[in-house]
Amino acid sequence: MGNFLVVLMIFLIVIANVIGFIIFKKEKSLYSAALIILLLAGVFGGLGIALSLFINDAFAIFYGLNLAGYLLINSLIVFLIAILVTIIKKFYSIF
């Protein structure tokens, strides 16, 4: 069961990033992509907690919290990249 949850965690992280990338391509805004990944952290974290309730494992609730934590860090990284890109664009527009 442990390997299944790890594979599912990786799958959900990849899905969140793909959805964020699609939003980025559609709206041309890294900030929107970071916001979507942040919102998906809560959704997929709740989904992980619901899955842990479904399999009746008291310690599996930390799976959903762990997944949400990884996606929050992922969202923070995308947000920092968006800030860096904005600073670089402003810098090049000056010169």
Backbone as XML, in Angstrom:
<?xml version="1.0"?>
<chain id="A" units="angstrom">
  <residue number="1" name="MET">
    <atom name="N" x="0.824" y="-1.191" z="0.000"/>
    <atom name="CA" x="0.000" y="0.000" z="0.000"/>
    <atom name="C" x="0.864" y="1.249" z="0.000"/>
  </residue>
  <residue number="2" name="GLY">
    <atom name="N" x="2.032" y="1.187" z="0.640"/>
    <atom name="CA" x="2.913" y="2.351" z="0.702"/>
    <atom name="C" x="3.408" y="2.785" z="-0.667"/>
  </residue>
  <residue number="3" name="ASN">
    <atom name="N" x="3.758" y="1.804" z="-1.514"/>
    <atom name="CA" x="4.224" y="2.148" z="-2.856"/>
    <atom name="C" x="3.114" y="2.784" z="-3.679"/>
  </residue>
  <residue number="4" name="PHE">
    <atom name="N" x="1.892" y="2.321" z="-3.494"/>
    <atom name="CA" x="0.757" y="2.895" z="-4.215"/>
    <atom name="C" x="0.574" y="4.364" z="-3.854"/>
  </residue>
  <residue number="5" name="LEU">
    <atom name="N" x="0.700" y="4.687" z="-2.561"/>
    <atom name="CA" x="0.513" y="6.070" z="-2.130"/>
    <atom name="C" x="1.627" y="6.976" z="-2.633"/>
  </residue>
  <residue number="6" name="VAL">
    <atom name="N" x="2.853" y="6.461" z="-2.709"/>
    <atom name="CA" x="3.959" y="7.264" z="-3.232"/>
    <atom name="C" x="3.753" y="7.535" z="-4.719"/>
  </residue>
  <residue number="7" name="VAL">
    <atom name="N" x="3.356" y="6.517" z="-5.470"/>
    <atom name="CA" x="3.089" y="6.694" z="-6.899"/>
    <atom name="C" x="1.928" y="7.660" z="-7.100"/>
  </residue>
  <residue number="8" name="LEU">
    <atom name="N" x="0.896" y="7.545" z="-6.282"/>
    <atom name="CA" x="-0.242" y="8.459" z="-6.384"/>
    <atom name="C" x="0.173" y="9.889" z="-6.053"/>
  </residue>
  <residue number="9" name="MET">
    <atom name="N" x="1.054" y="10.061" z="-5.069"/>
    <atom name="CA" x="1.528" y="11.402" z="-4.713"/>
    <atom name="C" x="2.289" y="12.027" z="-5.881"/>
  </residue>
  <residue number="10" name="ILE">
    <atom name="N" x="3.188" y="11.271" z="-6.485"/>
    <atom name="CA" x="3.945" y="11.775" z="-7.632"/>
    <atom name="C" x="3.003" y="12.101" z="-8.780"/>
  </residue>
  <residue number="11" name="PHE">
    <atom name="N" x="2.017" y="11.243" z="-9.016"/>
    <atom name="CA" x="1.047" y="11.468" z="-10.086"/>
    <atom name="C" x="0.263" y="12.757" z="-9.851"/>
  </residue>
  <residue number="12" name="LEU">
    <atom name="N" x="-0.187" y="12.998" z="-8.628"/>
    <atom name="CA" x="-0.961" y="14.206" z="-8.337"/>
    <atom name="C" x="-0.103" y="15.465" z="-8.433"/>
  </residue>
  <residue number="13" name="ILE">
    <atom name="N" x="1.162" y="15.381" z="-8.050"/>
    <atom name="CA" x="2.057" y="16.530" z="-8.192"/>
    <atom name="C" x="2.271" y="16.849" z="-9.669"/>
  </residue>
  <residue number="14" name="VAL">
    <atom name="N" x="2.467" y="15.815" z="-10.483"/>
    <atom name="CA" x="2.633" y="16.030" z="-11.924"/>
    <atom name="C" x="1.356" y="16.612" z="-12.526"/>
  </residue>
  <residue number="15" name="ILE">
    <atom name="N" x="0.197" y="16.103" z="-12.120"/>
    <atom name="CA" x="-1.077" y="16.628" z="-12.627"/>
    <atom name="C" x="-1.237" y="18.097" z="-12.255"/>
  </residue>
  <residue number="16" name="ALA">
    <atom name="N" x="-0.888" y="18.475" z="-11.027"/>
    <atom name="CA" x="-0.996" y="19.881" z="-10.611"/>
    <atom name="C" x="-0.084" y="20.762" z="-11.453"/>
  </residue>
  <residue number="17" name="ASN">
    <atom name="N" x="1.124" y="20.283" z="-11.732"/>
    <atom name="CA" x="2.044" y="21.070" z="-12.550"/>
    <atom name="C" x="1.577" y="21.171" z="-13.995"/>
  </residue>
  <residue number="18" name="VAL">
    <atom name="N" x="1.007" y="20.113" z="-14.527"/>
    <atom name="CA" x="0.486" y="20.154" z="-15.897"/>
    <atom name="C" x="-0.685" y="21.127" z="-15.984"/>
  </residue>
  <residue number="19" name="ILE">
    <atom name="N" x="-1.571" y="21.102" z="-15.009"/>
    <atom name="CA" x="-2.694" y="22.048" z="-14.999"/>
    <atom name="C" x="-2.172" y="23.477" z="-14.878"/>
  </residue>
  <residue number="20" name="GLY">
    <atom name="N" x="-1.180" y="23.696" z="-14.032"/>
    <atom name="CA" x="-0.564" y="25.017" z="-13.920"/>
    <atom name="C" x="0.076" y="25.458" z="-15.224"/>
  </residue>
  <residue number="21" name="PHE">
    <atom name="N" x="0.722" y="24.529" z="-15.938"/>
    <atom name="CA" x="1.337" y="24.852" z="-17.226"/>
    <atom name="C" x="0.287" y="25.208" z="-18.269"/>
  </residue>
  <residue number="22" name="ILE">
    <atom name="N" x="-0.825" y="24.485" z="-18.275"/>
    <atom name="CA" x="-1.910" y="24.793" z="-19.218"/>
    <atom name="C" x="-2.476" y="26.178" z="-18.934"/>
  </residue>
  <residue number="23" name="ILE">
    <atom name="N" x="-2.661" y="26.502" z="-17.668"/>
    <atom name="CA" x="-3.145" y="27.839" z="-17.299"/>
    <atom name="C" x="-2.125" y="28.898" z="-17.713"/>
  </residue>
  <residue number="24" name="PHE">
    <atom name="N" x="-0.837" y="28.599" z="-17.532"/>
    <atom name="CA" x="0.202" y="29.547" z="-17.943"/>
    <atom name="C" x="0.160" y="29.790" z="-19.444"/>
  </residue>
  <residue number="25" name="LYS">
    <atom name="N" x="0.014" y="28.733" z="-20.231"/>
    <atom name="CA" x="-0.031" y="28.892" z="-21.686"/>
    <atom name="C" x="-1.275" y="29.661" z="-22.122"/>
  </residue>
  <residue number="26" name="LYS">
    <atom name="N" x="-2.385" y="29.446" z="-21.424"/>
    <atom name="CA" x="-3.631" y="30.102" z="-21.798"/>
    <atom name="C" x="-3.622" y="31.578" z="-21.416"/>
  </residue>
  <residue number="27" name="GLU">
    <atom name="N" x="-3.181" y="31.904" z="-20.208"/>
    <atom name="CA" x="-3.262" y="33.276" z="-19.709"/>
    <atom name="C" x="-1.945" y="34.043" z="-19.810"/>
  </residue>
  <residue number="28" name="LYS">
    <atom name="N" x="-0.846" y="33.368" z="-20.143"/>
    <atom name="CA" x="0.482" y="33.986" z="-20.232"/>
    <atom name="C" x="0.889" y="34.674" z="-18.928"/>
  </residue>
  <residue number="29" name="SER">
    <atom name="N" x="0.542" y="34.075" z="-17.804"/>
    <atom name="CA" x="0.864" y="34.652" z="-16.501"/>
    <atom name="C" x="1.359" y="33.552" z="-15.561"/>
  </residue>
  <residue number="30" name="LEU">
    <atom name="N" x="2.602" y="33.707" z="-15.101"/>
    <atom name="CA" x="3.136" y="32.752" z="-14.133"/>
    <atom name="C" x="2.449" y="32.885" z="-12.782"/>
  </residue>
  <residue number="31" name="TYR">
    <atom name="N" x="1.958" y="34.084" z="-12.486"/>
    <atom name="CA" x="1.260" y="34.286" z="-11.218"/>
    <atom name="C" x="-0.037" y="33.477" z="-11.177"/>
  </residue>
  <residue number="32" name="SER">
    <atom name="N" x="-0.735" y="33.396" z="-12.302"/>
    <atom name="CA" x="-1.955" y="32.583" z="-12.362"/>
    <atom name="C" x="-1.627" y="31.104" z="-12.174"/>
  </residue>
  <residue number="33" name="ALA">
    <atom name="N" x="-0.534" y="30.668" z="-12.787"/>
    <atom name="CA" x="-0.126" y="29.271" z="-12.638"/>
    <atom name="C" x="0.219" y="28.958" z="-11.185"/>
  </residue>
  <residue number="34" name="ALA">
    <atom name="N" x="0.921" y="29.877" z="-10.518"/>
    <atom name="CA" x="1.264" y="29.665" z="-9.106"/>
    <atom name="C" x="0.009" y="29.628" z="-8.243"/>
  </residue>
  <residue number="35" name="LEU">
    <atom name="N" x="-0.956" y="30.490" z="-8.557"/>
    <atom name="CA" x="-2.206" y="30.502" z="-7.796"/>
    <atom name="C" x="-2.984" y="29.206" z="-7.998"/>
  </residue>
  <residue number="36" name="ILE">
    <atom name="N" x="-3.039" y="28.713" z="-9.221"/>
    <atom name="CA" x="-3.754" y="27.460" z="-9.493"/>
    <atom name="C" x="-3.084" y="26.300" z="-8.760"/>
  </residue>
  <residue number="37" name="ILE">
    <atom name="N" x="-1.757" y="26.245" z="-8.775"/>
    <atom name="CA" x="-1.059" y="25.170" z="-8.058"/>
    <atom name="C" x="-1.305" y="25.290" z="-6.558"/>
  </residue>
  <residue number="38" name="LEU">
    <atom name="N" x="-1.361" y="26.527" z="-6.046"/>
    <atom name="CA" x="-1.669" y="26.735" z="-4.629"/>
    <atom name="C" x="-3.071" y="26.236" z="-4.298"/>
  </residue>
  <residue number="39" name="LEU">
    <atom name="N" x="-4.038" y="26.529" z="-5.155"/>
    <atom name="CA" x="-5.403" y="26.049" z="-4.923"/>
    <atom name="C" x="-5.482" y="24.531" z="-5.042"/>
  </residue>
  <residue number="40" name="LEU">
    <atom name="N" x="-4.739" y="23.968" z="-5.992"/>
    <atom name="CA" x="-4.735" y="22.513" z="-6.141"/>
    <atom name="C" x="-4.064" y="21.826" z="-4.956"/>
  </residue>
  <residue number="41" name="ALA">
    <atom name="N" x="-3.192" y="22.533" z="-4.236"/>
    <atom name="CA" x="-2.590" y="21.957" z="-3.025"/>
    <atom name="C" x="-3.678" y="21.631" z="-2.017"/>
  </residue>
  <residue number="42" name="GLY">
    <atom name="N" x="-4.612" y="22.547" z="-1.833"/>
    <atom name="CA" x="-5.721" y="22.284" z="-0.914"/>
    <atom name="C" x="-6.647" y="21.198" z="-1.412"/>
  </residue>
  <residue number="43" name="VAL">
    <atom name="N" x="-6.942" y="21.239" z="-2.708"/>
    <atom name="CA" x="-7.859" y="20.243" z="-3.280"/>
    <atom name="C" x="-7.254" y="18.848" z="-3.216"/>
  </residue>
  <residue number="44" name="PHE">
    <atom name="N" x="-6.010" y="18.706" z="-3.678"/>
    <atom name="CA" x="-5.385" y="17.386" z="-3.683"/>
    <atom name="C" x="-5.034" y="16.924" z="-2.271"/>
  </residue>
  <residue number="45" name="GLY">
    <atom name="N" x="-4.734" y="17.857" z="-1.366"/>
    <atom name="CA" x="-4.521" y="17.489" z="0.035"/>
    <atom name="C" x="-5.792" y="16.931" z="0.647"/>
  </residue>
  <residue number="46" name="GLY">
    <atom name="N" x="-6.907" y="17.591" z="0.375"/>
    <atom name="CA" x="-8.205" y="17.082" z="0.839"/>
    <atom name="C" x="-8.542" y="15.745" z="0.217"/>
  </residue>
  <residue number="47" name="LEU">
    <atom name="N" x="-8.187" y="15.581" z="-1.054"/>
    <atom name="CA" x="-8.406" y="14.302" z="-1.727"/>
    <atom name="C" x="-7.570" y="13.202" z="-1.074"/>
  </residue>
  <residue number="48" name="GLY">
    <atom name="N" x="-6.335" y="13.532" z="-0.703"/>
    <atom name="CA" x="-5.483" y="12.553" z="-0.020"/>
    <atom name="C" x="-6.018" y="12.183" z="1.348"/>
  </residue>
  <residue number="49" name="ILE">
    <atom name="N" x="-6.555" y="13.173" z="2.069"/>
    <atom name="CA" x="-7.157" y="12.890" z="3.378"/>
    <atom name="C" x="-8.401" y="12.029" z="3.208"/>
  </residue>
  <residue number="50" name="ALA">
    <atom name="N" x="-9.213" y="12.318" z="2.191"/>
    <atom name="CA" x="-10.403" y="11.500" z="1.932"/>
    <atom name="C" x="-10.006" y="10.070" z="1.572"/>
  </residue>
  <residue number="51" name="LEU">
    <atom name="N" x="-8.924" y="9.931" z="0.810"/>
    <atom name="CA" x="-8.439" y="8.595" z="0.471"/>
    <atom name="C" x="-7.992" y="7.854" z="1.722"/>
  </residue>
  <residue number="52" name="SER">
    <atom name="N" x="-7.345" y="8.567" z="2.643"/>
    <atom name="CA" x="-6.901" y="7.911" z="3.876"/>
    <atom name="C" x="-8.088" y="7.482" z="4.730"/>
  </residue>
  <residue number="53" name="LEU">
    <atom name="N" x="-9.168" y="8.247" z="4.707"/>
    <atom name="CA" x="-10.370" y="7.830" z="5.431"/>
    <atom name="C" x="-11.012" y="6.617" z="4.766"/>
  </residue>
  <residue number="54" name="PHE">
    <atom name="N" x="-10.900" y="6.546" z="3.445"/>
    <atom name="CA" x="-11.473" y="5.427" z="2.707"/>
    <atom name="C" x="-10.737" y="4.124" z="3.003"/>
  </residue>
  <residue number="55" name="ILE">
    <atom name="N" x="-9.403" y="4.189" z="3.161"/>
    <atom name="CA" x="-8.654" y="2.955" z="3.413"/>
    <atom name="C" x="-8.554" y="2.636" z="4.900"/>
  </residue>
  <residue number="56" name="ASN">
    <atom name="N" x="-9.177" y="3.454" z="5.758"/>
    <atom name="CA" x="-9.259" y="3.211" z="7.204"/>
    <atom name="C" x="-7.893" y="3.036" z="7.865"/>
  </residue>
  <residue number="57" name="ASP">
    <atom name="N" x="-7.002" y="3.956" z="7.611"/>
    <atom name="CA" x="-5.694" y="3.948" z="8.250"/>
    <atom name="C" x="-5.518" y="5.282" z="8.961"/>
  </residue>
  <residue number="58" name="ALA">
    <atom name="N" x="-5.342" y="5.219" z="10.270"/>
    <atom name="CA" x="-5.273" y="6.450" z="11.058"/>
    <atom name="C" x="-4.049" y="7.289" z="10.705"/>
  </residue>
  <residue number="59" name="PHE">
    <atom name="N" x="-2.949" y="6.650" z="10.373"/>
    <atom name="CA" x="-1.737" y="7.397" z="10.060"/>
    <atom name="C" x="-1.699" y="7.864" z="8.610"/>
  </residue>
  <residue number="60" name="ALA">
    <atom name="N" x="-2.585" y="7.355" z="7.783"/>
    <atom name="CA" x="-2.599" y="7.757" z="6.378"/>
    <atom name="C" x="-3.130" y="9.167" z="6.188"/>
  </residue>
  <residue number="61" name="ILE">
    <atom name="N" x="-3.735" y="9.754" z="7.220"/>
    <atom name="CA" x="-4.197" y="11.141" z="7.098"/>
    <atom name="C" x="-3.008" y="12.074" z="6.881"/>
  </residue>
  <residue number="62" name="PHE">
    <atom name="N" x="-1.838" y="11.681" z="7.383"/>
    <atom name="CA" x="-0.641" y="12.487" z="7.154"/>
    <atom name="C" x="-0.216" y="12.451" z="5.694"/>
  </residue>
  <residue number="63" name="TYR">
    <atom name="N" x="-0.707" y="11.465" z="4.938"/>
    <atom name="CA" x="-0.429" y="11.412" z="3.508"/>
    <atom name="C" x="-0.994" y="12.649" z="2.818"/>
  </residue>
  <residue number="64" name="GLY">
    <atom name="N" x="-2.241" y="12.980" z="3.117"/>
    <atom name="CA" x="-2.859" y="14.159" z="2.511"/>
    <atom name="C" x="-2.173" y="15.438" z="2.931"/>
  </residue>
  <residue number="65" name="LEU">
    <atom name="N" x="-1.786" y="15.517" z="4.194"/>
    <atom name="CA" x="-1.076" y="16.703" z="4.670"/>
    <atom name="C" x="0.307" y="16.807" z="4.031"/>
  </residue>
  <residue number="66" name="ASN">
    <atom name="N" x="0.964" y="15.674" z="3.846"/>
    <atom name="CA" x="2.276" y="15.655" z="3.204"/>
    <atom name="C" x="2.164" y="16.085" z="1.746"/>
  </residue>
  <residue number="67" name="LEU">
    <atom name="N" x="1.149" y="15.584" z="1.058"/>
    <atom name="CA" x="0.927" y="15.956" z="-0.339"/>
    <atom name="C" x="0.649" y="17.448" z="-0.462"/>
  </residue>
  <residue number="68" name="ALA">
    <atom name="N" x="-0.174" y="17.980" z="0.422"/>
    <atom name="CA" x="-0.478" y="19.415" z="0.396"/>
    <atom name="C" x="0.779" y="20.235" z="0.676"/>
  </residue>
  <residue number="69" name="GLY">
    <atom name="N" x="1.612" y="19.761" z="1.566"/>
    <atom name="CA" x="2.863" y="20.468" z="1.854"/>
    <atom name="C" x="3.790" y="20.518" z="0.656"/>
  </residue>
  <residue number="70" name="TYR">
    <atom name="N" x="3.922" y="19.385" z="-0.039"/>
    <atom name="CA" x="4.758" y="19.371" z="-1.240"/>
    <atom name="C" x="4.218" y="20.326" z="-2.300"/>
  </residue>
  <residue number="71" name="LEU">
    <atom name="N" x="2.905" y="20.353" z="-2.469"/>
    <atom name="CA" x="2.323" y="21.243" z="-3.472"/>
    <atom name="C" x="2.424" y="22.707" z="-3.051"/>
  </residue>
  <residue number="72" name="LEU">
    <atom name="N" x="2.381" y="22.989" z="-1.756"/>
    <atom name="CA" x="2.595" y="24.367" z="-1.297"/>
    <atom name="C" x="4.021" y="24.824" z="-1.600"/>
  </residue>
  <residue number="73" name="ILE">
    <atom name="N" x="4.985" y="23.954" z="-1.361"/>
    <atom name="CA" x="6.374" y="24.279" z="-1.690"/>
    <atom name="C" x="6.522" y="24.456" z="-3.197"/>
  </residue>
  <residue number="74" name="ASN">
    <atom name="N" x="5.872" y="23.604" z="-3.968"/>
    <atom name="CA" x="5.897" y="23.700" z="-5.424"/>
    <atom name="C" x="5.312" y="25.034" z="-5.878"/>
  </residue>
  <residue number="75" name="SER">
    <atom name="N" x="4.210" y="25.433" z="-5.289"/>
    <atom name="CA" x="3.583" y="26.705" z="-5.628"/>
    <atom name="C" x="4.490" y="27.874" z="-5.268"/>
  </residue>
  <residue number="76" name="LEU">
    <atom name="N" x="5.162" y="27.785" z="-4.134"/>
    <atom name="CA" x="6.089" y="28.837" z="-3.725"/>
    <atom name="C" x="7.246" y="28.963" z="-4.711"/>
  </residue>
  <residue number="77" name="ILE">
    <atom name="N" x="7.758" y="27.845" z="-5.186"/>
    <atom name="CA" x="8.845" y="27.870" z="-6.169"/>
    <atom name="C" x="8.383" y="28.532" z="-7.459"/>
  </residue>
  <residue number="78" name="VAL">
    <atom name="N" x="7.185" y="28.181" z="-7.939"/>
    <atom name="CA" x="6.653" y="28.803" z="-9.160"/>
    <atom name="C" x="6.446" y="30.293" z="-8.944"/>
  </residue>
  <residue number="79" name="PHE">
    <atom name="N" x="5.964" y="30.690" z="-7.770"/>
    <atom name="CA" x="5.758" y="32.107" z="-7.474"/>
    <atom name="C" x="7.087" y="32.863" z="-7.454"/>
  </residue>
  <residue number="80" name="LEU">
    <atom name="N" x="8.118" y="32.275" z="-6.859"/>
    <atom name="CA" x="9.433" y="32.917" z="-6.841"/>
    <atom name="C" x="10.019" y="33.031" z="-8.244"/>
  </residue>
  <residue number="81" name="ILE">
    <atom name="N" x="9.797" y="32.024" z="-9.084"/>
    <atom name="CA" x="10.236" y="32.100" z="-10.479"/>
    <atom name="C" x="9.496" y="33.219" z="-11.200"/>
  </residue>
  <residue number="82" name="ALA">
    <atom name="N" x="8.196" y="33.372" z="-10.918"/>
    <atom name="CA" x="7.419" y="34.451" z="-11.537"/>
    <atom name="C" x="7.959" y="35.815" z="-11.121"/>
  </residue>
  <residue number="83" name="ILE">
    <atom name="N" x="8.308" y="35.966" z="-9.861"/>
    <atom name="CA" x="8.885" y="37.233" z="-9.397"/>
    <atom name="C" x="10.232" y="37.487" z="-10.072"/>
  </residue>
  <residue number="84" name="LEU">
    <atom name="N" x="11.063" y="36.454" z="-10.174"/>
    <atom name="CA" x="12.364" y="36.593" z="-10.816"/>
    <atom name="C" x="12.218" y="36.983" z="-12.285"/>
  </residue>
  <residue number="85" name="VAL">
    <atom name="N" x="11.285" y="36.359" z="-12.993"/>
    <atom name="CA" x="11.053" y="36.691" z="-14.401"/>
    <atom name="C" x="10.571" y="38.127" z="-14.536"/>
  </residue>
  <residue number="86" name="THR">
    <atom name="N" x="9.699" y="38.566" z="-13.644"/>
    <atom name="CA" x="9.213" y="39.948" z="-13.680"/>
    <atom name="C" x="10.352" y="40.933" z="-13.444"/>
  </residue>
  <residue number="87" name="ILE">
    <atom name="N" x="11.227" y="40.643" z="-12.498"/>
    <atom name="CA" x="12.369" y="41.521" z="-12.227"/>
    <atom name="C" x="13.300" y="41.578" z="-13.433"/>
  </residue>
  <residue number="88" name="ILE">
    <atom name="N" x="13.552" y="40.436" z="-14.059"/>
    <atom name="CA" x="14.428" y="40.410" z="-15.235"/>
    <atom name="C" x="13.805" y="41.195" z="-16.384"/>
  </residue>
  <residue number="89" name="LYS">
    <atom name="N" x="12.491" y="41.054" z="-16.602"/>
    <atom name="CA" x="11.823" y="41.819" z="-17.663"/>
    <atom name="C" x="11.896" y="43.316" z="-17.394"/>
  </residue>
  <residue number="90" name="LYS">
    <atom name="N" x="11.691" y="43.720" z="-16.160"/>
    <atom name="CA" x="11.787" y="45.144" z="-15.809"/>
    <atom name="C" x="13.215" y="45.652" z="-16.006"/>
  </residue>
  <residue number="91" name="PHE">
    <atom name="N" x="14.188" y="44.834" z="-15.652"/>
    <atom name="CA" x="15.586" y="45.217" z="-15.799"/>
    <atom name="C" x="15.939" y="45.413" z="-17.269"/>
  </residue>
  <residue number="92" name="TYR">
    <atom name="N" x="15.509" y="44.488" z="-18.139"/>
    <atom name="CA" x="15.817" y="44.610" z="-19.559"/>
    <atom name="C" x="15.026" y="45.721" z="-20.239"/>
  </residue>
  <residue number="93" name="SER">
    <atom name="N" x="13.864" y="46.070" z="-19.702"/>
    <atom name="CA" x="13.099" y="47.165" z="-20.305"/>
    <atom name="C" x="13.725" y="48.523" z="-19.984"/>
  </residue>
  <residue number="94" name="ILE">
    <atom name="N" x="14.510" y="48.594" z="-18.910"/>
    <atom name="CA" x="15.196" y="49.839" z="-18.565"/>
    <atom name="C" x="16.333" y="50.103" z="-19.548"/>
  </residue>
  <residue number="95" name="PHE">
    <atom name="N" x="17.058" y="49.049" z="-19.920"/>
    <atom name="CA" x="18.209" y="49.222" z="-20.809"/>
    <atom name="C" x="17.820" y="48.990" z="-22.203"/>
  </residue>
</chain>
